[in-house]
Amino acid sequence: MKHFFVCIAIACIWGCKSETEATIAYDHVISNINLIDGTGKPMREGISIGIKDGKIVALDSVLSGDGAKHINGTGKFLIPGLFDCHTHTADYNRDFPRFMHYGVTSIFITGGSLCTDEYYAEMRKQGEQDSIPAPRIFHTSQHFSMEGRHPSKTYTSPNWRDGESIFYLKDTAQIEELVERVSKNPIVGIKLTIEDGPAPPFVERIPQEFVNKTVKEAAKYNLEVFAHVSDNTELEIAINAGVQNLVHYTGVNIDPSNERHLELLQKFKKQDPSWVTTLMIDKSFLYPLHPEWFKNEAMLPEYQQVAKEITTGQVARANIYVNVLMSEYGLSDNSLSSFIVPQAKDIQYLYNKGFNMVLGTDTGNDFNFPGYSLHEEMQLMEMGGISKLDIITMGTLNAAKMLGVANQLGSIEVDKVADIIILDENPLESISNTLSINTILKNGVVQKRFENK
């Protein structure tokens, strides 16, 4: 009799389980895939993912889903959609599909000469739909700068318009009004340009009191400041003012044996900062000297076309920049690795100390390519000895943390949005395998890619 009731109980449990499974009508089931979830945990094999209404609703070894679109993941690898956390675009209709082609499902736009309130709104609208390939859009305010400073002086354009695409700070009292104004927009934070420019002739930096005031006013609206710095002097200005986020690493030089550097970093760490890498800045300035870099089958034809249009002026500017870099970094060798490896080692040091290091490229110039260059950024990090798992985390979950959306994006976990990339090759063997893209889903919807991969 006892055996009979045990059998009845087991049957009831099994029946309930079957009924529960039957009620889950997944939109997609990705089966038997190798999962790299973006959290930094080791890869898991033979995982199946259930996607419903744009979200990940199940992770298991086996999932059944009648009516679902099945994707066989056998021999393939899954990572979260990638973030590029320092971008600019002068033509989002051209650039957004390029980002998506390369699995960059979210971008962070840190101002630009076209970035009026209206232009930002247009880009957000494009990123909110799924019929036209476009990444999710996050952005700062317009640049807070000063007249005759970076970037409007160093990157001249008639599109820089005070009060619309840039704010020229004339005194600290003005900052209070400007911060209140931009706080009414859906911004991640305030963009503040401290630096003196990317190359000679340098301009003046933003004074310390202007940086202090911007951070103080931003805090009133629960906004953080995202600052441009390009050397140790500017780093100190930012840290002393309480800036929470830096959108470049390039140009900074951390010496762990220098007590002053360690004191600054300890002070900065208390602000729970995020720091964007942008090693691609250096590589992009060197591109005109290296036409062989364009000979990559993963590079879109329109990017390869740039190699055929390199001018003597671009080559001359590249040579100037090489000399500036060599002098700045104290180098005698002008190879790419000589520029990149010391910076990557600094980034690894900061990451090990608990800094939230985030991938970004600073796309916007002719040789920093939307989408593709984020993969170059990852390869530069690998060149510097950073582990593949750490690189993927910096380009996914760490980015989502900086943007305040880690509860929704940045990793493959139940209840998160299904922004995912399926790869044909293992990125933990070589980070360049992130270019072996098979399928991209944004919000659970398969995204169209260019035919020429």
N, C-alpha and C positions, 0 to 999 in steps of 0.2 A: 504493500500500500504506500509506504514511504517512497519507494522507487517510482511509483506512478505519479506522485505529486512533484517529485524532482523533475520528471520528464515534462510534466505540464508547465512547470515554471520555466524550464529551458525553452520550451516551445513559445511561451509568451514573450520571453526576452528576444528570441530570434525574430518573432513576428513583429515586435515593436521596432527592432532595428531595420528590418526590411521596409517597413512602412515609412520610417524616417528617411531612409535612402531614396525611396521612391518619390518623396515630396521634393527632393532637391533636383530641380531641372537645370543643370549647369548649362551655361552658354558655351563654354569651352572646357575641355579636359585635356591637359597636357600630361601624357603618361610616360613613366619610366625614364625620367630625365635626371641628369646630374645637376644638383642644385647648389649654387653659390649665392647665398641669400642676402649678401650685402652687409651683414652684421659683423663680419670678421671671423665667423665660425668656419670650421673646416667644411669642405664640400661634402654633401650627402648624395649617395647614389640611389637610383631606382625610386625617385620621388614622383608622385603624381599630384597635379595641382588642379583644383576645381575653381572655375571663374564664373561668377554670376553677377549681373547688373554692374559690371565694371570693377568688381572687387574680387579679391582672393578669398574664397569662403571655405576652402578645404585644402589641407596638405596631408598626404598619406602615401603609403606604399602602393596601394591599389585603390582606384576610384571607379565606380560605374556611373554612367550618366547617359541614360537614354535620351536621344534627341540632341545631345551636345555635339558640337564640332570637335572631333578628336584630332589631336596633334600628337603624333608618335615621336616621343623624345629620345628614343633609344639611340645611344651613341652621341647625343647632343648635350649641350650645357646651357643652363639658364641663369641669367643674372638680372638684377633690377635695371629698369631704365636709367640711363646715365644723366647726370647733371653737368652743365657747363656753367660755372658760377662767376664768370666774368665775360660778358659778351656785349658787343655793339653791332648794330646793323643799320645800314643806310637804305636797305631795300628788303623788308621782311617777307614780301611775297616771293622773292628769289631765295632768301636765306633760310626761311623756316623749313621748307621741304628738304633742304640740304642737311640741317640738323637732324631731322627725323630719319633720313636715309641712313645715317650713321648711329641710330639708336639713342640720340640725345633727346630724351622725352621731356626734359625741363631745362629752361635756361634762366639765368639771372642777368638782367640788363642793368648795367650800372651807369645810366645816363648816356648822353650823346648829343651831337649838335641838332638832331631832329627831334629830340625827346621832349616835345611839348606835352601838356596834359592830353590833348587830342590824339597825338601819335601813340602815346602809351595806351590809351583806351582802344585804339584800333588793333594794336598788337595783342592786348589781352583778349579781345573778342575773337581774334584768329586762333589763339591758343585754347579757347574754351570749347571749340567744336572738333569733331573727329572726321568730317568728310574730306577736308583738305589737310594734308599732312602739315602739322605744326606742333611745336613743343608747348608745354605749359609755360606761361609767362609769369615770372616774378621780377620786380624791379624796385630800384631805389627812387628817391626824388630826383629832380634835375640836379646837376652839379651845383654845389655851393663853392664858389671860387671868388676871385677878385679880378678886376679888369687888368689886362696885361699880364696875366698869370697863366699857368697850365690849367686846362688844356686849350683855351681859346687862342692864346698867343702862340703856343707850340704847334697846334694843329688848326691852322687858320681856316675859316669857313664863313660864308655869309649867313649860314644857318644859326650861328650862335647869336641868340637874341635875348638880351637881358630881360628877365621877368617872364620869359616863355620857355626857352630851352636851357637856360643857365641863369644863375642868380649871382650877380656881382655884389659882394659884401663891401659896403662902404664904411660901416662902423658896427660895433657890437650890438648897439641898440636895435638895429634893423633885423638881427637874427631872430629875435623873439617873434616878430610878425611873420617872417618867412617860414619858420618851423611850424607855427600854427596853421599857416596856409597849406603847406604840403601834407600836414597830418590828416587832412580831410580826404586825401586820395588813398587808394589801396596800395600803399608802398610798404616795403619791408623795412626801410630805414632811410636815413639821410646820407646822400653821397657828398663827401667832403674831400676836396683835392688839396692836399698839403704840399705835394711834391713840387720840385723846381723844374721838372721836365725830363724827358727821356734821354736827351743828348744835347750837346752844346748847340747854340748858345742858351744857357740856362736862364730861367726867370727867377724872381723872388718867390720864396715860400710864403704860405699863409702864416701870419703871426700867431704865436701861442695863445694869446687872449681870445682870438677868434675861434680857435679850435675848442678851447675851454667852454666858451659860451654856447657853441653849437651842441656840444655833448650835454650840457646842463639843460638847455631848452628842449632837446629831444627827449630827455628823460621824463619831462612833464606829460608827454603823450605816449609813454611806454614805447618809444622808438629808440633804436640803436643807431650808431653812426658807422658808416662804411667808408673808410679813409684810404686814399692813395698815398703810399709812401714809397720811396725808391732808394733810401739810404738810411744809415743808422741815426743821423741827426733827426730826420723826419720820423723815424720810429720812436725816438725818445719824446718828441713833441706829442705824438699820438698817445703814447702810454701815459705820459704825465697828465694829459687832459682827460683820460678815462675812456678813450675810444675802445669800442668792443670788438670791431672787426676790421681787418686789413685785407684789401682786395688785390695785393701784389705781394710776392716774396722777392721777386727779382730786384737786385741792387742792394739788398740787406746782407750783412755779413755778421753771423753770430760766431763768437769765439767763446766756447765753454770754459776756457781757462781765464777769461777776462772777468774779474769780479764785478765791474760796472755792468757788463752785459748780463750777468747772472742776476744782479739786483733788479735790472729792468724787466727781465723775463719773469721773475718771481712776482713783481708788481703787476705785470700784464696778466699773468695766470689767474690772479684773484678776480679779474674782470670777466672770467669765463669766455675767453675770446675765440673767434674763428679766424683762420688765416688762409687766404686763397693763394694757390701756388703760382700760376702763370709763368712757368718756365718757357712756355712757347713764345713769349715776347723776345727772348734772346734768339731762339731759333728762327723766328719770323724775320728778324732783321738780318740774319745771315743767309737766308734763302737765296737772294740774287747771286751769291757767290757759289752756289751749289745746285746747278741744274739737274744733277743726278738724283736729287731728292724727289724730283717730280716723277721719276720712273718707277711708279708703284701701281700695280694693277688695281689696288683698292681705291685709288684716287679717281674722283670723277673726271671725265674728259674736260669739263670747263675749268677745273683746277689745273690740269696738265697744260691747258692752253696758256695759262699765265707764264709758263716757262718760255714760250715763244715770243712773249711780249715784254720781256725784261729790258729796260732801257739802261743806257750808260749812266744816267743820273742815279738810277736805283742801285747800280753796282757801286758807284762812287759813295753814296750814302751808307751802303753796307760796309764798305771799307772804313769809313769814319767811325761807324758804330763799333766795329771790331776793335779799333784802336782805343776807343773809349772804354770798352769792356775790359780789354787787357790791362789798361792802366788802372781801372777801378778795382779789378780783382787781383792785381799784381801778378799777371800771367806773362809767360814768355811763349806759350803755345796757343795757337788760335784755333785748335780743333774744337768741335762741338762739345766733346766730353770734358774738355778743360774748363769750359764755361758752366756746364750743367752739373757735373759730379759734385763739386763743393757745395752748391746750393741744395742739391738733393740730400746730401749728408746732413746739412743744417735742418732740412725739413724732417728727415728721419729723427734727428735729435729732438726737435720740438714735438713730434708725434709721440715719441717715447715718454716725453715729459707730460703728456696729457693734453696738449693743445689740439683743438679740433681743426685739423688740416683738411682743406677742401680743394678739389680740382677746379681749375678755371684756366682759360687760355688768353683772354683779352682779344678775342676776334674783333676784326674791324679794319685792319690794314690788309694790303693786297696779298700778303704771304702768311696770313693766319686764317685758316679756312674753316668756315662754319661746319661743325660736325666732325670732319676729318681730323682737325687739329686737336680735338680733345683726346683722340686716340694717340696722336703724337705726344701730347702732354703725358699720357700714361707711359708711353715708351721712354720718355726722358726720365721719368721717375724710376723706371726699371733700370735704366742705364746707371742711375746713381745708387743702385743697390737696394731700393725699397721693395718689400715683398709684394707679390701680385695680389694677395688677399687684402693687404693694407691699401694698395692703390685702388682696388675696386670699392672698398669701404669709403675712401676719400671722395670717390666720384658718385656715391649713392647716398648711404645713410648719413655720413658726415655733412654732406651738402644739405640734405633735408633738415638736419638739426639746425644748421646756420639759418635757414630760411623759416624756421618755426613750423615745419610741416612733417616732422618725423613720425607723428601719430597717423599720417595718411600715406606717406610716400617714403621711398629710399631703401626699402628692404622687402623681401618676399616673405610676408607673414600674413596670417589669417586676419581679415578685416581691413587690410590695406588695399589701396587702389592697385589695379592690375596694370602697372606700367612695367613691362618686362621685355627682355631680349633673349631670343633663342640663338645660340651659337653652334656652328658645326665643329669647331675646334676648341680645345681646352685652354682657357686664358690663364690657368695656373701653371701651364707649361711655358707659355710665352704670352706676355700681355698683348702682343700684336694680334693674337687670336681673337681679341674683341672685335676685330674687323671681319671675322668670318660669320657675318650676320646671316641667319636663315630667315627669321621672322621677328617682327616687332609688334607688340601690342601696346597701345596707349588707352587707358581707361577700359581695358578689356576688348578693344577693337583692333583688329589686324590693320596695320598701316601700310599704305602703298609706298613703294620705294622706286627709285629710278631703275630702268631696265639695265643700264650699264653700271654694274657694281664696281 
